[in-house]
């Protein structure tokens, strides 16, 4: 074995141990390198466990695996003994999710099972042989559910309206019921960070609500726990990853053929922002994890009605030169002071003696003032 192979093997072992520690819930901190979106400019050969020789792919794969492991740990998505049903549509997102979960299953310090499930909705032209062939070749246990929801959607959705909502409801109902039928304890969906942000803006612009897709959710009927392990992963990274892996992508001809979809327009907006400001989407997603209810206006979420003062006896005099009082008779009637006291602006820099010479005064005048901040939230 060459030195380069030994170094690669050691690095890979270290990475896998890091991921295993994260899945165990250990306090492992992400380094700058882990969050670095830049990739090497060369494609020097590296023997990877997938057989792909590319330093760029190696770094991208490492990044995605760590982001998924962090999401699983942060939201306790997968626990010992879980049976994870991965909903696979044939798109880049679900293929990537399945691929990474299978890797984590091999190295995880806990035991869990992974099974792939696809709902064949009988869309015209759908290549029924693609998924069974791929999953069989990879040795991945799977189920293909056959149900003609396509005809149902076409019959209930008025002409000119988008199919997504009705199609999604029918698909969810079938898949969630099947998860309970086979005893799957978690249902894994392929939504990524950009999907979550797009849903947030759809609800903001068109739904009048501040909500998105949570990384982990208990279904309304409390029969299933849904997880989104790709919650921290950017779509552009999934696109690159799927291209490297050469997944047999199946396009959605039902929804993808429709024009003027609101979600598509939101996605275009997000891509434009990401191109112009590469860190903006990451900042927006961080905002979803850093909510301040008292700074919004939801009366159910925060009790604005019963806010009360809690002042102490310490008096803070106005710092400045002078206070002008007007209509003092009315001030007096209200019991308010007619001549409020004033203290010198920033007394720290005030001269200690009025008898100081001109040079001292000039020197004092040039010193910077520190403006006091009373409430930075206002």
Phi, psi and omega in degrees: 000133182284165178299321181297322179292321179296315180298318180296318181297319179294317180297319181294320178298318178298316179298316181294323177294321177301313180296318179298320178296320179297315181296334176281351179087015180289155182280078179255125184264139178286134179271170178300326181294325180295328185260008183278124183275352183281148179238155179301152182276346182255168178238054179297142184291137174221133176283113179252163181295342179269353182084006179267126182260097179193126178292328178295315179296320181302314182291320178296316180298317178299317181297312182295318180298320180289321179296320178293318180295324177293318178297318179299318180290314185300325184248010180047055185287320185235132180236168182301130178091358181293147167249111186263117177267112181268116179281111185247124184262340187103003177267171184300324185292310183290326175298315180296316179301312181299315182299315183287322178296323178294324175295313181298325177300324182289326187251353186294144177283356175246162181257126173211157181253153179232127176229136180265138179226129177238140174257110176279106186270010175060041174286141179302132178083002180292124182283091188297338186276343189296305184294312178303321181294313181297311183295322178294317179298326180276354181071031183261122178296140187208164170230140171245116180264126182255121181205127184278072175281342179301312181295324180295313181299314181298329184277332185262339182270124180298154179300132179094346178270157180279150185272344194307312186297310181295317180299316181296317181297315179296319181294315180299316181301318181291314184290319182293322177295322180291326178301317178292322181299319182267357178085021176290133183267342176223142176248114183264126180248152188270020179290135182251186183303317183291327175298318181296316179293320179297320178296321178301313182288328175299315179292325180292313184280325189240344184250351180064034180214153176260090177206157180220214174255116177287149178298335179218136187212137170269126183299158184304323180274002177061025180262344183217147171253121181261137179233148178234081184297342179272014186303330182265359189263133178281144182299322182297329177288323178294321178299313179298317182297315180296325178294319177297316186282344180057047176297146178282078186294134176248114180288152177271101181285341181288306183273323186294340181277351182273140181263162174062029174293133180300320181297321180297321179291322176296318179298320177298319179298317180295320179295321178297317177298317183294323178291321182279326183223088189303337182262000187293316182295322177297321179294320180294320178293323177299325179297327178293340179260005185224062186272136177245092184304326182290346180260007177250209184219026180272108183289341176281329183276331181220139184274086177286331188296325186254026175292134181226154177284152176221060184279151173257185185275355180291131181258131178251107182285149176298130179264112180179197184267322187193158173234123176267132178249138179229155183049057187295333178300318180290322176301318181295320179298324180282355181079019180264150183295140178278323180234077180302144180289150180233140172245155183301141179296121180051069184300345178303328183257009178289149178291141182282339183219136177287350183265012181295151181282171184298326181295319179295320179295317180296319180295319180294324182295328183278350182286144182288152177259143176257112184281123181289140177251116183274310180219100184292348181277345182274000000 
